[in-house]
Amino acid sequence: MHKPKYLILDEPTNGLDPLVQQKFYELIKRHKENGAAILFSSHVLSEVEKICDSFAMIKDGVIVKSGTIESLRDFSKKLVYVYNLKFSDNLKKYDYSEKNNIYVFEIKTNKLKEFLNDLIKTDFNDLEIKSPALEDIFLELYK
């Protein structure tokens, strides 16, 4: 391919195996370094974070949220599952739900370190940190 000034890509990694995806990311990075403007459409948040400098979320043809990838991290959340937690007052400031002694905290990504510092002061058996599905983020923004 020649050295295009613009690339418009719609879900370009859909169906690619992980090795081919990595080669694709390297190719995109080279085009970006050579000054190409790249419009990249994807529903995979981790992929958007890896490739893009800025983003726009679109609903019904209207941009509902846009900004830098850093700002995307600021409003994105992690779900922290804490098992057999002895709940303490220093955790009350966080949004959570509890069922069968499993606490699920919704923590903004930029507040995760602060939360973990508070959590480590408590007693618990185990924890898992998950990223919410991009669909969940979309649904929250579209409310």
C-alpha positions as CSV (number, residue, x, y, z in Angstrom):
1,M,0.0,0.0,0.0
2,H,1.2,3.6,-0.6
3,K,1.5,6.0,2.3
4,P,-2.0,7.2,2.8
5,K,-2.8,10.5,4.5
6,Y,-6.1,9.1,5.8
7,L,-7.2,5.6,6.9
8,I,-10.9,4.9,7.6
9,L,-11.2,1.5,9.4
10,D,-14.5,-0.1,10.6
11,E,-14.0,-3.0,13.1
12,P,-10.7,-4.0,11.3
13,T,-9.6,-6.6,13.8
14,N,-13.0,-8.4,13.9
15,G,-12.2,-12.1,13.3
16,L,-8.5,-11.8,13.4
17,D,-6.4,-14.1,15.7
18,P,-4.3,-12.4,18.3
19,L,-1.0,-12.8,16.4
20,V,-2.4,-11.1,13.3
21,Q,-4.0,-8.4,15.5
22,Q,-0.6,-7.5,16.9
23,K,0.8,-7.2,13.4
24,F,-2.1,-5.0,12.5
25,Y,-1.5,-2.7,15.6
26,E,2.2,-2.4,14.5
27,L,1.1,-1.4,11.0
28,I,-1.3,1.2,12.3
29,K,1.4,2.6,14.7
30,R,3.7,3.0,11.7
31,H,1.1,4.9,9.7
32,K,0.4,7.1,12.7
33,E,4.1,7.8,13.1
34,N,4.2,8.8,9.4
35,G,1.5,11.4,10.0
36,A,-1.6,9.6,8.8
37,A,-4.9,10.5,10.3
38,I,-6.8,7.4,11.2
39,L,-10.5,7.1,11.9
40,F,-10.9,3.8,13.7
41,S,-14.3,2.3,14.6
42,S,-14.5,-0.4,17.3
43,H,-16.6,-1.7,20.1
44,V,-13.6,-3.1,21.9
45,L,-12.5,-0.6,24.6
46,S,-9.1,-2.1,25.2
47,E,-8.4,-1.9,21.5
48,V,-9.5,1.8,21.4
49,E,-7.2,2.5,24.4
50,K,-4.3,0.8,22.7
51,I,-4.5,2.5,19.3
52,C,-6.2,5.8,19.6
53,D,-5.2,9.3,20.9
54,S,-8.8,10.5,21.1
55,F,-12.3,9.0,20.9
56,A,-15.9,9.8,20.2
57,M,-18.9,7.7,21.3
58,I,-21.9,8.0,18.9
59,K,-25.5,7.3,19.6
60,D,-28.2,7.8,16.9
61,G,-25.7,9.7,14.8
62,V,-24.9,12.2,17.6
63,I,-21.6,12.3,19.6
64,V,-22.5,11.7,23.2
65,K,-19.0,11.7,24.7
66,S,-15.6,12.6,23.2
67,G,-12.1,13.5,24.3
68,T,-8.7,12.1,24.8
69,I,-8.0,8.5,25.8
70,E,-6.8,9.8,29.1
71,S,-10.3,11.3,29.7
72,L,-11.8,8.0,28.7
73,R,-9.9,6.4,31.5
74,D,-11.2,9.1,33.9
75,F,-14.8,8.1,33.3
76,S,-14.3,4.4,32.8
77,K,-14.6,2.1,35.8
78,K,-13.3,-1.1,37.2
79,L,-15.5,-3.7,39.0
80,V,-13.7,-4.9,42.1
81,Y,-15.1,-8.2,43.5
82,V,-14.0,-8.6,47.2
83,Y,-14.7,-12.0,48.8
84,N,-15.4,-12.4,52.6
85,L,-14.7,-8.8,53.3
86,K,-14.9,-7.5,56.9
87,F,-16.3,-4.2,55.8
88,S,-14.8,-1.1,57.5
89,D,-15.8,2.6,57.6
90,N,-13.0,3.6,55.2
91,L,-14.8,1.8,52.3
92,K,-18.2,3.6,52.8
93,K,-17.2,6.4,50.4
94,Y,-17.2,3.9,47.5
95,D,-20.2,2.7,45.5
96,Y,-20.8,-1.0,46.2
97,S,-23.3,-3.8,46.4
98,E,-23.2,-6.9,48.5
99,K,-24.6,-10.4,48.1
100,N,-23.6,-13.6,49.9
101,N,-20.6,-11.8,51.4
102,I,-19.3,-10.8,47.9
103,Y,-18.8,-7.1,47.7
104,V,-18.8,-5.5,44.2
105,F,-17.3,-2.0,44.1
106,E,-17.6,0.2,41.1
107,I,-14.4,2.3,41.1
108,K,-13.4,4.9,38.5
109,T,-10.1,3.9,36.9
110,N,-8.4,7.0,38.1
111,K,-9.4,6.2,41.7
112,L,-8.3,2.5,41.7
113,K,-5.0,3.0,43.5
114,E,-6.7,5.1,46.2
115,F,-9.4,2.4,46.6
116,L,-6.8,-0.4,46.8
117,N,-4.9,1.5,49.5
118,D,-8.1,1.7,51.5
119,L,-9.0,-1.9,50.8
120,I,-5.6,-3.3,51.9
121,K,-6.3,-1.9,55.4
122,T,-9.2,-4.3,55.8
123,D,-9.5,-8.1,56.1
124,F,-10.7,-10.1,53.1
125,N,-10.0,-13.5,51.4
126,D,-9.7,-12.7,47.8
127,L,-10.4,-10.1,45.1
128,E,-10.9,-9.8,41.3
129,I,-10.7,-6.7,39.2
130,K,-12.6,-6.6,36.0
131,S,-13.3,-4.1,33.4
132,P,-17.0,-3.5,32.6
133,A,-18.0,-4.4,29.2
134,L,-17.9,-1.5,26.7
135,E,-21.7,-2.2,26.2
136,D,-22.2,-1.3,29.9
137,I,-20.3,1.9,29.5
138,F,-22.3,2.8,26.4
139,L,-25.6,2.0,28.3
140,E,-24.6,4.2,31.2
141,L,-23.7,7.1,28.8
142,Y,-26.9,6.7,26.8
143,K,-29.2,6.9,29.9
